[in-house]
Amino acid sequence: MGLATAAVALAVVAALGGCSSDGSKDGASPKPNPNASTGTGPATGAPSGTATDTPGTPSPGQSAGQSPDPGTGTTAPAPQPAPSTSAPAPSASPPGADETLVAVTRSGGISGKTSTLIIKGDGSFLRLDAKAETVDSGKLSAAALAKLRTALREADFPRLPRISMPKEPVFDAFTYAFRHGGYEVAAAQTTLPRPLEGVLGALPAFEPR
């Protein structure tokens, strides 16, 4: 409503600007001013030294960084750059040669021993005992490493249950804990999900031979 009202007011002012105060059109000879020849009339111009608006000085209500709208005479805010919303997409890369590809801990069984296998991205692996001390080390062949990677991919760890245990414990059975790709899965030997059977089959032996 404010902009429409201002536009109408400007249109009226423009229309009235084509006529003089006595109704004559622009371009007609103005009537002589009787005071102009004698110099005795009252002065109508601004007195000398009177301060006028300085160019570049913002009018009241106009802040820095704003410019007057030529259509309405109102002050419009200066345009601001739009914020960037682009963000780098997350990258999911396979583990490097020195990073852990998979770690599996086996505990229980008849002997009740605990052993851990840690396989790196380049196929090298460590065997650890119950105290997490290195027993020995080795390295998978290229074919064995490819088989293990395929088994891990097919296991689909994000979809596996976190814990798979029987209702009644089996004292002589093994329990396995897997860690791969940021996921941890634990399962008993008797309730081991089928996809994890392929992972166990692709691992080196838990005990040195």
N, C-alpha and C positions, 0 to 999 in steps of 0.2 A: 504494500500500500504506500510506503514512504517513497519508493522509487517512482511509482506511477504518478503520485501527487507532484513530485518534483518535476517529472517530465511534462506534465500538463502545465505547470507553472512556467516552465521555460518556453513552452509553445506560445502561451499567452503573452509573455514578455516579448518574444520575437515578433508576434503579430502587432503588438502595440508600438514596437520600435519603429514601424514604417510610417507612423503619423506623428506630427508635432503636437504640442499641447493645445494649439488653436485649431486643430483639425486639418491643417494643410499637409500635403504629401511631401515626402523627402525630395529635395531638389528644387522646391519653390524658394523664391527670394525671401529671406527673413525680414520681418518688419524692423525698421531702424530703431535703435535704442536711443531715446531722447537724452539719456544721461551720458552717452558715449562721446558727444561732441563737446560738452561743457566740462566733463570730468568732475561734476559736482555730486553725482549720484553716489550712493553707498557702494563700497567695494564688494564685489561678489566672489572674487577669486580667493583661494586659500592664502592666508598670510604667509609672508616669507619666513622660512625657517620652520614651518610646520612639518612635523615628522609624518612620513607616509609609509605605506607597507614596503618593506625591503624585499627585493626579489630573493627567493630562496629561503625566506623565513617561513617555517610551518605555521599555519593558522591554528587558532585554539582548537584543541581536540584532535589535531593531526600529530601523530607521533613519528619519530624517525623511522625510515624504512618504508613509509607509506606515501602514496601519491594520490592526488585528487582525481576522481573519476570525471573525465571531460563531459560525459553525458548527463550527469546528475549533480555535479559539484560536491558530491560526498567523497569521503576518504575511503579508498579500498586498500585492503592489506596487500603487501607485496607478496608475489608468489614464492612459495617455499619449495625446494627440491624434494621430490618424493623419496622416502627412505628405501634403501635397497632391501629386497626380501629374499634375494638369492642366497642359498646356503650350499656349501659343498655336500655332495651326496656321500653317505657313509660307504666305505670300501670294505669288502670281506675278502681277504687274501689268505691263502693257505699258510700254515706255520712255516717259518724259515728253518734253515738247516739246524740251528741251535735251539729252536723252540720245541716244546713238547707236543708231539702229535697225539699221543694217547698214554695214559698211565692206568695200570690195572693192579689192584691189590687182591691177593687171594689169601684167605685165612680159614682156619678150621681144619676139617678132615680128621683122619684117624690120628695123625701126629700132632694136630693142633698148631702147626707152624704157620707163620705169616710171611709171605713173599710179595715183592712188588716189582713190576716191570715198568720201566720208563722208556718209551720209544721216541726218539727225536725225529724231526722232519727229514733228515738225511738218511734215516734207517738205522743209525747207531742207537744202541740201547744199553741200559744198566739194569742189573739185578740187585735188589736191595733186600736186606733181612728185616726182622721185626724191629730192629733199632734204627732203621733207615740208613744203615751203613752198606757201602757198596761191596757186594760179594764178587762180582766179575762184570765184564762188559763184552759187547760184541757188535756186529753190524749185519743187518738183513741184506740179502741180495736185492738187486733191482726188481726182480720178479716177485719176491716175497713182500717187498715194500708196496708194490703196486697192488698186490692181493689184499694187504691190510688196509690200504686207502679205500679200495672198493668196498670192503666189508664195513668199514666205518661209515661210508656214505650211504650204503644200503640200510644200515641199522637205523638211520634217521633219529638221532638222539633227542631232538626237540620233542618228538612224539612219544618217546618211551616213558613208562611210569618211573617216577623217581625211586621208588622202593617196591621190590617184588619179593615178598617173604611168605612162606607157608603158614597156615594157621597153627599147625603143630610143628615145633622145631625138630629137625633131623640132626642129631648130634654128630654124626660122622660125615655130614655133607659139607662141601666148601661154600663159602660166601665170597662173592666178588663185588668189588667197588670199582667202577669205571669213571674216568675223567677225560672228557674229550670236547673240544670246541666250546668250553665254558659251561658244560653240563656235567653233572655228577649223577650217576645211576648206581644203585645197589640192588643186588639180587642174590637169592640163594640158588644153589646148584639145582635144586628140585623145581624151582619156579623161574628159571632163567628164561627171559623172553627169547623167542626163536631168532630174531635178528642179531642178538648178542652171541649166539652160538657160532655164527660165522666170524665174529671178531675174535673169539677165543681160539678158533681153529687157525687163524692167521697169525697168532702171536708165537714168539719163541717160547721154549719151555721155561716154566717158573723156576726150576731147579737146574743148576749146572749139571751137565752130563759128563 
